[in-house]
Amino acid sequence: VVLLIEKCNACFSNRGVITIRYYGGWAAPNIYFLGFAGVVKFGNIRIGGMSGIHKQHDYHRGHHERPPYDNATIRSVYHVRHYDVLKLMHVKEPLDIFMSHDWPLGITEYGNWERLLREKPFFTEEVHQRKLGSESAAKLLNKLKPPYWFSAHLHCRFPAIIQHGEDGPTTKFLALDKCLPGRNFLQVIDIPSNPGPYEIQYDEEWLAITRRFNSAFPLTRMPCTIRNEELDIQDDRQWVRSKLNARGAKTFDFVQTAPPYDPSRPVYNPPIAVPCRNPQTESFLQFLELPYLLDSSNPGGVDINVSSSQAAPALDNDDIELPDEVEDDEDDEE
């Protein structure tokens, strides 16, 4: 099984069909996407992840992008949002592995940065000015302190070991290169764990966090910040536990939504991509009794097919803060 956490995290498209998997799910048989942010279990190994790259001008915005994307939203859709970082900041139980596309800010201080600059001299200014990497990823690294953290993005191999305090735990960081001949894109690491079901399963704490935060899901371009750093999820956790006990924790199965690519049958005039609801996402939200909000036919965020079952508790108005508007950065990354 391959776990996927990537920059292009919004949707999966094939032969004119776009399906959004904000919450994660199977991208293909044996390839599982962790979502914009997510936590799952494999055996007794607990794995968390965050997709995308950090761009400050989009960090406090909502998830306003809807397919079909234009030249701006096709990039901004994979920019990390404060909402998803805050959800991950509420994870309290220990993680074994964390995955991010971006490197955490300042990670080069814990590895052989001189060798890195010999291989990538154009990183020199950012390394010396401590601007290389993601500030939000660094905050999560300091908060979660996982034994292992894996990243990508900068197309080079870079190992590092982070000591959290004088007597605190350590995190072994590893970034790998592109999947190309002669590049360091693969490394096998043995991670010991107790016996458990060797399948990807939903995580109880993460499902409770997802349910608790759903009522504050930002869906517009307007910047907003949830300022309560310690929301109580105990009621949601008990609710999720009862649901998992009744159904089981195994993730919903892969559902093919488009014919696979066949190189022997090239498409000379590909159809215009048509967004549709992903069956895995629908099943996931029905399981949590939450509305389907990320729908291009419903930009207001109110689902016309809301379940009649009890909704997740709403956040108080005092939990929401609207910061000052931020200017767009014209020098966006491709």
Disulfide bonds with the S-S distance in Angstrom:
none
